[in-house]
Amino acid sequence: MLQKRLTTVLLASLLTVNAPPQIFAMESVNGPQENVQAQCDVLRDAFIWSLFDPIGKVLAGYDDDRQFMVDKLVEIKRLEQGQYYWEATLKVTTFEGAHNPPYHSYTVTFTNLFSKQPKVVNVQRTERTTYLQ
C-alpha cells in the first residue's frame, strides 16, 4: 500500500514538472494563477515528503541522527522519455532544537532508475562553519 502511494506521489510530481500549468488550473486559463501555484507547491511538498525516510537513512549512514529540514529541491528531471524514471537533488540541513544553529549541510541526489524505491546516487556533506541568520 505504501509503495502504491509512493508511486502515485512520484507520478504526480513528474507530471507537474513536465506539464503546462494550465492543466492544473481550477479556473479558466485566463483566471487567477494562485490555485495553480498552490497545487504545484503541494505536489512538490508531497514529493519531498516521500523522500524523508530515504533522507533519514542517508543521514544515519553519516552517524547524523539530528532533525533535518529540506532547504531546497535543487533539481528534478526525467531520465528517459516515456518512462517514469527520475533523478532529484535536494539540499538538506541538520539541526537540534528550534533555536540552535544548523550542523551539517547535505546535497543528496536520488533516482528511481530501474528500482521500485529511491536510490542514492550522490551525497555531498558540508560542515556548517557559518550560521544562518
Salt bridges, closest charged atoms under 4 A:
ASP41 OD1 - ARG44 NH1 3.21
ASP45 OD1 - ARG44 NH2 3.08
ASP64 OD1 - ARG66 NH1 3.32
ASP64 OD2 - HIS104 ND1 3.13
GLU87 OE2 - LYS77 NZ 3.68
GLU127 OE2 - HIS104 NE2 3.23
GLU127 OE2 - ARG125 NH2 3.54
